[in-house]
Amino acid sequence: MRPVIAPTRKGECANGLIATKVLTPIPISCLIVLLKNQFNISRDMKHIKHLVCAAVLVTLGFNTRGDTIYDNYGNYNGNSFSMTTGLEIGNQIAVSPGIWTLTNFSIMYYTPSAILAPNVGIELRFYNNDGAPSNGFPTPGTMFYDSGWFYNTAFGGLPGTNGYPSGFHSVYYNTTDFLAYGPPIVLPATFTFTITFTNLGGTNIIDLPLANNTPPISVGDYWHNNGSGWTLATNAGSAANLVVDFSGTVPEPSTFGLAALGSALLLGVNKLRRKQKK
């Protein structure tokens, strides 16, 4: 049995961090081989040593940490929301502020319908929680991303159960989608993401599966707006986190400081090439 929206007030999220991993740097031996192929190693060894030292620093400086920001696909709790046309619904989550640049997002949905009509559409939005308070909590206010409507006509982007017996699917967004809206999205400390569907009804049925909490990122409450304003609510009996996956990148602070060394390395290579041509 799918739970219905019950507008019981709930507390807001707390800030938190998420683990990352470090990408493997380029082996210095590879840089040496590349340099050997370009220069006379006996005549220019002194210059090459200098360039390799610079390359070591640049390689360290351009290490980039990046991984999952928030992924609760494994926390599905067996419940779901039955969506209706125009209902905007989502969760407020907390991440490390000003650190993550968003690269990917996905959300799970379920449909028992074999085929969804071509005019069924989905819209993704991100908001700062800086709106007028509702029962003491700031509502979703300033929007910093809007995907616009994505309809099922686009490459069968919202498939039904035909060919997918489970009925569970995901809609994916990537950097191309985000940059089409504006500059790269650097996520704030806390924000709300929402999903809206259009042209539902009849055999066009969409449910949004729910997941258990991922403390301290998500706490199980949700925002919804049916056109009359925002309400913060909880779901009796289970957490009401939509099943989503956020991924992003985190540049090391040294990346920006050592970028100049990368330019110096390139200038040094060009200088040695001109020297050999004389």
N, C-alpha and C positions, 0 to 999 in steps of 0.2 A: 504494500500500500504506500503510495507516494504522499509525503506530508504536504500540507498546504501552508501558505504564508500566514504566520501568526505574529502580528506586530507587538511583540513583547520587547521592551527596551533592554539593552545589553551594554556592558562596558566596552571601552575602546581598546585598541591594540597597544602593546608596549614595544619599544624599539628593540632590535636584536641584530645579531651578526650571523653570517652563513659561511661555512668553510669553502675554500677555493683550492685550486691546485696550480702548480707552476709548470709552464710548458718547458720542454727540453730545449736548451740553447743550441745553436749551430756549432758543431765541433770545430775547434780551431784548426785541426789538421786539414779540414776541407778548405779553409781560407788559404792555408799555405800552398796547397796544391793549385788552387786557382791563381795565386800570385806567381808561382813557378811557371805556369803555362804562359804568362803574359810577359815576363821579364827574363833577362840574362841573370841567372841566380848568382853567379860568381861576382859579377860587376856591381850588382845592385843589392847585395845581401844586406848591407847596412840599412838601406831605405826600406827593404821588405820587413826587417825586424821591427822597425818603427811602426810600419803600417799594421803588422800583426798585433803589436801591443795595443794600438788604437782599436783594432777590430775586437780584441778581447773586451775592452771597456764598453764598446758600442753594443756588443752582443749581450752583455749583462744588463746594460741600460734598457735595451728594447725587449727584455723578457716581459711577457704579458700574462697576468693571471686571469683566468676566466673559466666559468663553469656554471652550474645550476645556481640560480638565485633562490628559486622557490619551486618545488616540484612535489605535488601531493597525489600523483597518479596512483601510487601504491597505498594510499590511505582511503580509498573508496569504501564507504560504509553501508552500501546497499540501499540508500535512500536517494531521492531525486526531487527536483522541482518540475512541475508541469508548466511549461511556458505558454503564455498567451501573447497575441500580437500587441506590440508596443510596450510591454512590461520591461523596464530597464532594471536589471538586478546585478549585484556584484558584491565583492568583499573589500574591506579596507585591510591592507597588510602593511607590515613594518619591515624595512630593510636598512642596511647601513647607509646613512645619508650621503648623497653626492659622490658615491663611489662607483656604482654600477652603471654602465652604458648598455642599454637593452639591445639585444640582437635577435632574440627569438621569443615567441609566445605561442602557446597552443592551449585550446580548451576542449574538453570532452563533451560530447552530447550523445543522447540515445534517441532512436526512433524505432517504433515497431512497424512503420510504414515501408512497404516495398519500394516505393518511389515517392520522392518529394517533388512538388510542383516547381517549375522553373522560376516562379516569382517569389519563392521562399527566400528570405534574405536574413543576414546576420550583420550586426554592427558592434564593433569593439571600441570602448572609450576608456581613457585614463583621466582621473581628476585629482587635483590637490584637495585636501579636506580643509578648505578655508571658507566654506559657505556659512550662511546663518545657522546658528546652533539649533539643533532639534533635541529637546529634552536634555540640554547641557552639552551635547556633542556636536562639533563642527560637521556640517553636511558636505558632501561633494560639491565643490564650487567651481574653481578655475579649471577648465579642461585643457590638458596638454597633449592629448592625442585623440583623434577620431578617424577610424578606418574608413568611414563612409559605408554604404550598403554593399555587401558582397552577396550576389544572388546565385542561386543554384545553376543558372545558365552558364556560369563561368567554369568550363571544363568539368561539369558535373560535381562542382565543389562541395555540395551537401548531399552525399549519397544516402539512399535508403538502405533497406536490408537486402535488396536485390544484389546478390554477389557478396554480401557481407552478412552472414547469418546471425552474428551476435547482435547486430543493431547498434553497437558502440562505435563511434567515430571521433575524430579530432579535426578541428579547423586550425590551420597553422598560419602564423604571420612571421615575417622575417625583416631583416634590415632594410630591404628594398621597400617594403610596405611602410616602415616607420619613416624613412627618409623622404617618401613621397608626400608626407604631411609637413615636414619641416626639418630642423636640425636634429642631430642624434639625440636620443632620449636618455638623459641622465636622471635616474630615478631619485625622487626625494625620500626623506626618512619614512614618511607614511603617506599612502595614497590609496585611492579606490579605483579598481578596474570594474567595468560593467559590460554586460552583454544584453543586446536587444534583438529579438526576432520579429519579422514582419510576415504577413500573409499566412499565418497559421490558422488551423481550423479544419474540420472535416477529417480527411485522411492525412493531412499535413500536421503530424504530431511531433513535437520536440520536447524532450525532457533533459534537464541538466543534472547529471549525477553529483552527489555530495560526498565530501571527504571529511575525515576526522581532523582535528587541529594539528598544526605544526608549530608549537610554541617556540619562540615568542612571535613568529611571523604572522600567524593567523590564530584567531581565538574563537571562531565558530559562529560569529554573528554576521549579518549581511545588511546592505542597504538596498532598498527597492523604491522605485518611483513609477507610478502608473499614470502619471500626468498631472497629479495634484500635489506633488512635492515629495521630498525624501523622507523615508522612515527607516530608522535603525531597528532591526528585529532579530529575534532568535527563533529557532525551530524546536518545538517541544520534542524531546526524546533523542535528538541527535545533533551533532555539529552540522553547520550549513555552509561549509566552504566549497565553492565550486571547484571542480577538478581541473587544475591548470598546471602549466609548466612555464616558468620564466627563466631565460638564460641571458647571460651578458658577459662583458669583459671588464677587467679592472687593470688599467695601465699602472705599472710601477711608478712611483714618484721620480725615480732616476731616469725614466724614459725621456722626459722632457729636458732634464738638465744635460743629458749626454747626447741629445740629438745633434748638437753642433759637432761632436766628434765624428759622427757619421759623415757629415758634410766634409770635414777635414780629410777623412779617409778617401773619399771620392776625388777630392782635389789632388791628393798625393798620387793616386793612381794615374790620373790624367797627366800630371807633371812628368812622371817616369816614362810614360808612353811618348811624350813629345821629346824627351831627352834621347830615347833610343832611335828616334827617326832622324836625328841630326847626324 
